């Protein structure tokens, strides 16, 4: 038989546990990433190009890559373009009137096939300028293709693309900025900002009914190039992606093209960071069986998705195919067993 003290103590503990449970559930019930609806083709398929680390006013072969993107985009009749960040070099946009927007974007990607929505995340170089300028709807009024947010979802029915603002995850930008100035005005307090991203992403992935789930960020989770693996994303982001059966993680940051697939993770790690300046001659990867493809030059990537198949192709600056990867999933009807 419990004493009054025991019952009272138990009541307090249960009350605290209940409060903790409600508080822990509250963000998950309320938080939600902004979602952009993008209708698929009549047959349910989608196709898109992926480009990263590009905004250099046409220099470093940016214009040549753009030309080939236009050609491949026309052949595939793409639905949209994905940017993995570092949209404006070297230090983002100075303000909303910065001519770099026209000189690095509108005046470069002029092919008819590229006059489709561009979905963009921010890179570390974008954070060195006026972040709000890139996020401003004024840019979209100047060029209707431009759809840039910090973290958001593109719902294309058959696939959902989850865009994640990865720059604030990287400790070095805060602890050792190396004379660089970053615009953290929309990020502070950092811990709260990161937790909100992770909470909203986990909820979005968990609730997604899309056949294919793709996550897009600027920084690599795994990479053999100069920046290497991003340890903060390995510890904080990767477990969420794996727990929610994400198919692809696509990034830029390292100026190369690569595909990594490890036995420890079902996710394909794809880098498309060759939109302009490339880093030749650097490679550091100790498990060759995991490296499915690596190219230290300029180029871009295409993705085509149907209900049962996905095809990824990497191209160089001349539009030559460097590497292909295909995968498939069973159709939902494949699980139907008549009585």
C-alpha positions as CSV (number, residue, x, y, z in Angstrom):
1,X,0.0,0.0,0.0
2,X,1.4,3.3,-1.1
3,X,1.9,6.2,1.4
4,X,0.6,9.7,0.6
5,X,4.2,10.7,-0.1
6,X,4.6,7.9,-2.6
7,X,1.3,8.7,-4.4
8,X,2.2,12.4,-4.5
9,X,5.7,11.8,-5.8
10,X,4.3,9.5,-8.5
11,X,1.7,12.1,-9.4
12,X,4.4,14.7,-9.9
13,X,6.6,12.4,-12.0
14,X,3.6,11.4,-14.2
15,X,2.7,15.1,-14.6
16,X,6.3,16.0,-15.7
17,X,6.4,13.1,-18.1
18,X,3.1,14.1,-19.6
19,X,4.2,17.7,-20.0
20,X,7.5,16.5,-21.6
21,X,5.5,14.3,-24.0
22,X,3.2,17.1,-24.9
23,X,6.0,19.5,-25.5
24,X,7.9,17.1,-27.6
25,X,4.9,16.4,-29.7
26,X,3.9,20.0,-30.1
27,X,6.5,21.0,-32.7
28,X,5.8,17.9,-34.7
29,X,2.1,18.8,-34.8
30,X,2.6,22.4,-35.7
31,X,5.8,22.6,-37.8
32,X,5.6,22.1,-41.5
33,X,7.9,22.8,-44.4
34,X,6.5,25.1,-47.1
35,X,5.4,23.0,-50.1
36,X,5.4,23.8,-53.8
37,X,3.1,21.7,-55.9
38,X,4.5,20.7,-59.3
39,X,2.3,18.7,-61.6
40,X,3.9,15.7,-63.3
41,X,3.5,14.7,-66.9
42,X,0.2,13.1,-68.0
43,X,1.8,9.7,-67.6
44,X,2.9,10.5,-64.0
45,X,6.6,10.8,-64.8
46,X,8.9,13.7,-64.2
47,X,12.4,14.7,-65.4
48,X,14.7,17.4,-64.3
49,X,18.3,18.6,-64.4
50,X,20.6,19.2,-61.4
51,X,23.3,21.9,-61.3
52,X,25.4,23.3,-58.5
53,X,28.1,25.8,-57.8
54,X,27.5,27.8,-61.0
55,X,26.9,31.6,-60.6
56,X,30.1,33.1,-62.1
57,X,28.7,35.5,-64.8
58,X,29.3,33.0,-67.5
59,X,33.0,32.4,-66.6
60,X,34.8,29.1,-65.9
61,X,32.7,27.4,-68.7
62,X,29.4,28.3,-66.9
63,X,28.0,29.4,-70.3
64,X,29.1,26.2,-72.0
65,X,27.5,24.0,-69.3
66,X,24.4,26.1,-69.7
67,X,24.3,25.5,-73.4
68,X,24.5,21.7,-73.0
69,X,21.9,21.8,-70.2
70,X,19.6,23.5,-72.7
71,X,20.2,20.7,-75.3
72,X,19.6,17.9,-72.8
73,X,16.7,19.7,-71.3
74,X,15.1,19.8,-74.8
75,X,15.7,16.2,-75.5
76,X,14.2,15.1,-72.2
77,X,11.4,17.8,-72.1
78,X,12.3,18.5,-68.5
79,X,9.8,19.7,-65.9
80,X,12.2,21.8,-63.8
81,X,15.8,22.4,-62.8
82,X,17.3,21.8,-59.3
83,X,20.1,24.0,-58.0
84,X,22.3,22.5,-55.2
85,X,23.4,26.0,-54.1
86,X,26.3,28.5,-54.4
87,X,24.0,30.3,-56.9
88,X,26.0,33.6,-56.9
89,X,29.8,33.8,-56.4
90,X,31.9,34.8,-54.7
91,X,30.0,36.4,-51.9
92,X,26.3,36.0,-52.8
93,X,24.2,39.0,-53.7
94,X,25.0,42.5,-52.3
95,X,21.3,43.5,-52.4
96,X,18.1,43.0,-54.4
97,X,19.5,45.3,-57.2
98,X,22.7,43.4,-57.6
99,X,23.4,42.9,-61.3
100,X,24.9,39.5,-60.5
101,X,21.4,38.0,-60.6
102,X,21.0,38.9,-64.3
103,X,24.6,38.3,-65.2
104,X,24.9,34.9,-63.6
105,X,21.4,33.5,-64.0
106,X,18.9,35.2,-66.4
107,X,21.4,36.1,-69.1
108,X,23.1,32.6,-69.0
109,X,20.4,30.0,-68.9
110,X,18.5,31.3,-72.0
111,X,17.7,28.0,-73.8
112,X,13.9,27.5,-74.3
113,X,14.0,24.2,-72.4
114,X,15.4,25.9,-69.3
115,X,12.5,28.4,-69.1
116,X,11.0,26.1,-66.4
117,X,10.9,26.5,-62.6
118,X,14.3,26.5,-60.9
119,X,14.2,25.2,-57.4
120,X,17.2,26.5,-55.4
121,X,18.8,26.0,-52.0
122,X,21.4,28.3,-50.6
123,X,25.1,27.5,-50.4
124,X,27.8,28.8,-48.2
125,X,28.9,31.4,-50.7
126,X,25.3,32.6,-50.9
127,X,25.4,33.2,-47.1
128,X,28.4,35.5,-47.6
129,X,26.0,38.1,-49.1
130,X,22.5,39.3,-48.5
131,X,20.6,36.1,-48.0
132,X,17.2,37.8,-47.9
133,X,17.9,39.2,-51.4
134,X,18.1,35.7,-52.9
135,X,15.0,34.7,-50.9
136,X,13.0,37.8,-51.9
137,X,9.9,37.4,-54.2
138,X,11.2,40.5,-56.0
139,X,13.7,38.2,-57.8
140,X,10.9,36.0,-59.0
141,X,9.1,39.1,-60.3
142,X,12.3,39.8,-62.3
143,X,12.6,36.2,-63.5
144,X,9.6,33.9,-62.8
145,X,11.8,30.8,-62.9
146,X,13.5,31.6,-59.6
147,X,12.1,29.7,-56.6
148,X,14.5,29.9,-53.7
149,X,13.7,29.2,-50.0
150,X,15.8,28.1,-47.1
151,X,14.1,24.7,-46.6
152,X,11.0,23.5,-48.5
153,X,9.3,20.6,-50.4
154,X,8.6,20.2,-54.1
155,X,5.7,17.8,-54.4
156,X,5.6,16.2,-57.9
157,X,3.2,13.5,-56.8
158,X,5.3,10.5,-57.9
159,X,8.3,12.0,-56.1
160,X,8.8,14.6,-53.4
161,X,12.0,16.6,-53.2
162,X,13.0,17.9,-49.8
163,X,15.3,20.9,-50.0
164,X,17.4,21.5,-46.8
165,X,19.4,24.5,-45.8
166,X,22.6,22.8,-44.8
167,X,25.0,25.8,-44.4
168,X,24.0,26.6,-40.8
169,X,24.8,23.0,-39.8
170,X,28.5,23.4,-40.4
171,X,30.4,24.4,-37.2
172,X,33.4,25.8,-39.0
173,X,31.4,28.8,-40.4
174,X,30.6,29.9,-36.9
175,X,33.8,28.8,-35.0
176,X,36.4,29.5,-37.7
177,X,35.0,31.8,-40.5
178,X,38.5,32.6,-41.8
179,X,37.9,36.3,-42.3
180,X,34.6,35.6,-44.1
181,X,31.4,37.3,-43.0
182,X,28.2,35.3,-43.1
183,X,24.6,36.6,-43.0
184,X,23.1,34.7,-40.1
185,X,20.3,37.1,-39.5
186,X,17.6,34.5,-40.3
187,X,19.3,31.7,-38.5
188,X,19.8,32.9,-34.9
189,X,19.4,31.3,-32.5
190,X,21.2,28.6,-34.4
191,X,20.3,25.6,-32.2
192,X,16.6,26.4,-32.4
193,X,16.9,26.9,-36.2
194,X,18.6,23.6,-36.8
195,X,16.1,21.7,-34.6
196,X,13.2,23.2,-36.5
197,X,14.7,22.1,-39.8
198,X,15.3,18.5,-38.5
199,X,11.8,18.3,-36.9
200,X,10.0,19.6,-40.0
201,X,12.1,17.4,-42.3
202,X,11.4,14.3,-40.3
203,X,7.7,15.0,-40.2
204,X,7.6,15.7,-43.9
205,X,9.5,12.5,-44.8
206,X,7.4,10.5,-42.4
207,X,4.1,11.7,-43.8
208,X,5.2,11.5,-47.5
209,X,3.3,9.1,-49.6
210,X,5.5,9.7,-52.7
211,X,6.9,6.7,-54.4
212,X,10.3,8.3,-54.5
213,X,11.9,10.5,-51.8
214,X,14.8,12.8,-52.7
215,X,16.7,15.2,-50.3
216,X,18.6,18.1,-51.7
217,X,21.3,20.1,-49.8
218,X,24.3,22.1,-50.6
219,X,26.8,20.2,-48.5
220,X,27.8,16.6,-49.1
221,X,27.1,13.9,-46.6
222,X,29.7,11.8,-48.4
223,X,32.3,13.1,-50.9
224,X,35.8,12.2,-52.1
225,X,36.6,15.8,-53.2
226,X,38.2,18.6,-51.3
227,X,35.5,19.2,-48.6
228,X,35.0,15.5,-48.0
229,X,32.2,14.2,-45.7
230,X,30.2,16.8,-43.7
231,X,30.4,15.3,-40.2
232,X,27.5,17.4,-38.9
233,X,25.2,16.1,-41.6
234,X,26.4,12.5,-41.0
235,X,25.4,12.7,-37.4
236,X,22.3,14.9,-37.5
237,X,20.7,14.5,-41.0
238,X,21.7,11.1,-42.2
239,X,19.9,9.1,-39.5
240,X,16.6,10.9,-40.4
241,X,17.1,10.1,-44.1
242,X,17.8,6.5,-43.5
243,X,14.9,6.0,-41.1
244,X,12.5,7.4,-43.6
245,X,13.7,5.5,-46.7
246,X,15.1,8.3,-48.7
247,X,16.3,7.2,-52.2
248,X,18.7,10.0,-53.1
249,X,20.7,12.7,-51.4
250,X,21.8,15.3,-53.9
251,X,24.3,18.0,-53.2
252,X,26.9,20.5,-54.6
253,X,29.7,22.2,-52.6
254,X,32.5,20.0,-54.0
255,X,33.1,21.1,-57.6
256,X,32.8,17.7,-59.2
257,X,30.4,15.0,-60.2
258,X,30.2,11.8,-58.2
259,X,28.0,8.9,-57.0
260,X,28.7,7.1,-53.8
261,X,26.9,4.0,-52.6
262,X,27.9,2.3,-49.4
263,X,26.9,-1.1,-47.8
264,X,26.1,0.8,-44.6
265,X,23.3,3.0,-46.2
266,X,20.6,2.3,-48.8
267,X,20.8,6.0,-50.0
268,X,22.6,7.0,-53.2
269,X,24.9,10.0,-52.5
270,X,25.1,12.2,-55.7
271,X,27.2,15.3,-56.2
272,X,26.4,17.8,-58.9
273,X,28.7,20.7,-58.2
274,X,30.3,21.2,-61.6
275,X,28.3,24.1,-62.9
276,X,31.3,26.4,-63.5
277,X,34.7,26.3,-61.8
278,X,36.0,22.7,-61.2
279,X,38.7,21.3,-58.9
280,X,41.0,19.1,-60.9
281,X,43.3,16.5,-59.5
282,X,41.9,16.0,-55.9
283,X,40.5,12.6,-54.8
284,X,40.4,11.1,-51.4
285,X,38.4,7.9,-50.9
286,X,39.6,4.8,-49.1
287,X,36.9,2.3,-50.1
288,X,36.9,2.0,-53.9
289,X,33.9,-0.4,-53.9
290,X,31.7,2.5,-52.7
291,X,32.7,4.9,-55.4
292,X,30.5,4.2,-58.4
293,X,31.6,7.3,-60.3
294,X,33.8,10.3,-59.9
295,X,34.7,13.1,-62.3
296,X,36.7,16.2,-61.3
297,X,35.5,18.4,-64.2
298,X,32.5,20.6,-65.1
299,X,29.1,19.2,-65.9
300,X,25.6,18.5,-64.6
301,X,23.1,15.7,-63.9
302,X,19.7,14.6,-65.1
303,X,17.0,12.6,-63.4
304,X,14.0,10.8,-64.9
305,X,11.4,9.2,-62.7
306,X,8.5,7.0,-63.5
307,X,6.2,5.0,-61.2
308,X,8.6,2.1,-61.2
309,X,12.0,3.4,-62.5
310,X,14.5,6.0,-61.9
311,X,17.4,6.9,-64.2
312,X,20.3,9.3,-63.3
313,X,22.8,10.5,-66.0
314,X,25.9,12.6,-65.5
315,X,27.2,14.8,-68.4
316,X,30.4,16.8,-69.0
317,X,30.8,20.3,-70.2
318,X,30.4,19.1,-73.8
319,X,27.2,17.2,-73.1
320,X,28.8,13.8,-73.3
321,X,27.4,11.1,-71.1
322,X,29.9,10.2,-68.4
323,X,27.9,7.8,-66.2
324,X,24.4,6.3,-65.9
325,X,22.7,4.7,-63.0
326,X,19.3,3.1,-63.0
327,X,17.1,1.5,-60.3
328,X,13.5,0.3,-60.0
329,X,10.8,-0.3,-57.6
330,X,7.7,-2.6,-57.7
331,X,4.5,-1.0,-58.6
332,X,1.8,-0.8,-55.9
333,X,-0.3,-3.2,-58.0
334,X,2.5,-5.7,-57.7
335,X,1.4,-6.3,-54.2
336,X,-2.2,-7.2,-55.1
337,X,-3.1,-10.8,-54.5
338,X,-6.6,-11.8,-55.7
339,X,-8.5,-14.2,-53.5
